Amino acid sequence: MDDVDIFKDKHLYEDEETIIKTINYLKLNDPENANREYAIGFLKFMQRFAFHAEKVGELNYDDFFQKYKQSKSDI
């Protein structure tokens, strides 16, 4: 079994299966943004945030999701 870190070794925002799963997640948690463009942006943001969280330590997913939603509204 490979011990691969999917955040480092794979661009999830380019993986069709992951994009579809992210859209389904958004349908439940953020229905007004449950579209392909938002899902890809979310995955890119998640990857950058995961790199940062790895460096500083602890990750609180709820805070992460709120920060992402706020970053999209600031644009």
Secondary structure, 3 states (H helix, E strand, C coil): CCCCCHHHHCCHHHCHHHHHHHHHHHHHHCHHHCCHHHHHHHHHHHHHHHHHHHHHCCCCHHHHHHHHHHHHHCC
